């Protein structure tokens, strides 16, 4: 599995395709971004990858984390997202308070 690095200028559709391909091949994907604009592109790409995978009856979940990375001798905080397929989304949805799943 490769780490997909997303920049502010990264095309969302291309990143989404890379995420979907990684999930198909490895059952997960790791997406990393630094900065508000790059984080925005990464989140949109995960959302679009969900749409791509829905055509194959597969839904995706994402768990974000913060990590420190070294860039040109400086420590920066990056967002790393683990994206993986989930078999039944209804098992993971919160209860809406009336005993039914949202």
PyMOL commands that set and color helices and strands:
alter all, ss='L'
color gray80, all
select helices_A, chain A and resi 12-26+36-54+89-91
alter helices_A, ss='H'
color red, helices_A
select strands_A, chain A and resi 3-6+28-33+59-71+74-86
alter strands_A, ss='S'
color yellow, strands_A
deselect
rebuild
show_as cartoon
